[in-house]
Each structure stands twice: as C-alpha cells, then as structure tokens.
Amino acid sequence: MTRETVILAYSGGLDTSCILKWLLDKHFEVVCVLADVGQKEDFTAAEKKALKIGAKKVILADVKQSFVEDYIWPAVQMGLVYEERYLLGTSLARPCISVALMEVARDYGAKYLAHGATGKGNDQVRFELCAYALNPDLKIIAPWRDVEFCTQFQGRQDLIAYAQQQGIEVSAKPATPWSTDANILHISYESGILEDPNTVAPENLYEMTVDPLTKAPREPVRLVIQFDRGLPTSVEDFASSRVYTKPLEMLDFLNKLGGSYGIGRIDIVENRFVGLKSRGVYETPGGTILFAAHQDLEVFALDREVLRTKQVLRDRMADYVYNGFWFSPEAIYARKCIELAEQRVSGKVTVELAPGYCRAVARKAAEDVGALYNEQLVSMDVHGGYVPQDAGGFIAINAVRIREHVRAFGAYEVPKGKN
C-alpha cells in the first residue's frame, strides 16, 4: 500500500525531530524541508539527523535573499512594529518559509503539511493561513493539536525524555529548556524559565548581542544609511569607508556592528493572536538600526497628515503580519497604500551607535525628491515668509472650543496636591 507523503517544516530542533519520528510511526512518508532564513545552524548535521531518524528526503531551501528583499525590506519600508516594540522577526519569516514549503509540496504532489508549532502559539496560525492562501486544498497535520500526541507529550520535558529513548540527538537540556527561533533578522527566546515574567533572562541566553554595559565599545560610531522610497539601498561605514549595497550584506553588517554594541535587545510581554499573553526575549540589532533611521527620514519627508494616516495603516499592517495574514486582501491593500506614501521617503540618515542604543543625528532628502523642510521658514533669525501676526488668529480660532466649554461648564480646576 502506497504511503501518503507529508511535507514537514523541519528545523532540526527538539519538536520537529520528535514529530518526524511520530509521523513515521503513523506510516507516513516524510519529506523534510529545512528553510535557511539566515539562522546560524549546521544544516549538514540537521540533514543527517533527519535521514537517520527515517526521513525520505531532506530539502534545504536557501531563502535568505528572498527573506531580506521580499519580506524584511518591505517591513522596514512600512515601519512595521507590533505593540510599539516587536519588529516581527519571527512573523515575517513564516510567509517566506511557507512559500518554500508549498513549492516542495507541489513538486512531490503532497497533500499534507505538518509543522511543530504549539497549539498555544501564533505560528500555527501563520503557517496554516499562508499555506491555505497558496494551496487551499492542502491538509494540515498539527501534532500539538492532536489528542493522541498531546496525551503522550505534555511539553518539552516529555519530548526531551522521548528523544533520549529514541536515540534522537537534541540540543535542549532540562537545565536550559527555553525555546529559540533564529533567522537573519533576529533571535527569539521563550518558554522554560522565561515563562515567569518576573524572572530576569540570564546573560548567557543572548547570541546576537553583547552585554551593552560591560562588553560594548565605549566610543560611538556613525553610519550613513540611504533610502529610496523607504527601502534601504546602502550603508556607509565611516570607520572603514566601506559601502554596502546588497541587502543581505547590509543586514549582515548591521547585525554584527549593532550586536557588538548590544543594540536591539527587548524583553516583553506581548498579546498573542490566539488570546494569550506571552513573554518573549528578542535580539534584533540590524533591524533596530534600520527602523530608527527609516522612522527619522519618514517624519522628515512626509506631510504631517499623510504621516498620521500612514501610521494608522502601519499599525494595522503590523497586526496582519503578526497574526499570519501576509497573504490576504487587507494586507495587500494596506501595503500598497503605504508604498504610495513612501514614494517621497528618499534620502540619507546619519545614525550614531552607542552601547545599547542607536539614534539618528543628521538627515538629508534626496536631491531629485525635494523636501518639506524649509530652513528659512523655520529659522529663528529671519521671518522667511512666515507672518507672526497670523498666529494670533490661529490661536483665537482654536480657542473658541475651549472658551465655549468654560462658558457652559465653568473654568477648568487645577488639581491640588494632597500634601
């Protein structure tokens, strides 16, 4: 009897290694897809491990370039940030990986996709919504929602014991059982001791960044980042006079330099799409630098009301990406609207890096775009066409509403201190 083929989103870690064995025990033929999104991983070792467990085939999908150019760069252009802090490193990788998974499913004529996303998390939603958008007839196998699987395994400790029984090599240890997800944009850490939001993450957890207080250089450095319509086009390093123009090289350089200054660490509790609050620790050095530079140029370049409208769409788009709706009508619409605003966001920003933070210190619009910033108009030394007397009428009109409120309900009372 011919066995059905399952495409497994494989990482080589604890969960997917155990799930691979579990699927084989269910008499599926398993093709593992290991997506290279820039994580520092021994892909050869991961492939050997999957084949040793019993996978029919292991396919390494090198999608780093697509991840940067088709997902990270548009996210920078849109200024995406979830709940004001999270730069969506994991969320952005999921649609990119999903495309690779669907290509393999098509090549092998597979009807099933399996993944190791927890039933309490966001990734199950992201992978499956992306898969259905690209292949609506696909069937999903989600072991962490399977009654039999969940009866056998309560969590990571049970998986570690199972892996030891089955002779499956895994890096997770009972003493440090936090979960890690890495790509070229960031590394995320969750679960284990991190589930207590009042527990400080240990310093040995961090992999992309150094401790900014003890190991970062004391002397700041400066970079110039160029943008064209909101998209990064080059990074110039003042120290070496080197200019990076390829997206992968730009992000890799910013990750290394930003990481050496301890830039991009956040420790947050966030609202998952499924309704839970979760604690996550993230490192996003290069992305943090790009976000700061782009935000500065955007405020400089855009009309005030266009900027306000764009920020509303940005927040909605960040929700769409976080919740797994990259491939959706509303996300496509929001992205196109933001791209329209970004047509004027071209120029360069000088960014200064110091231990633990980065900031824009200078900016200039591209010559062929022009700028709303009018140095003469804003100058305190010349009037520059501005009529100061007009401000009186401006204030009077804005005061009408305030004065009418006082007329109807009395003057505002200034609260007095308790002491």
Order of alpha helices (4+ residues) and beta strands (2+ residues): beta-alpha-beta-alpha-beta-alpha-alpha-beta-alpha-beta-alpha-alpha-beta-beta-beta-beta-beta-alpha-beta-beta-alpha-alpha-alpha-beta-beta-alpha-alpha
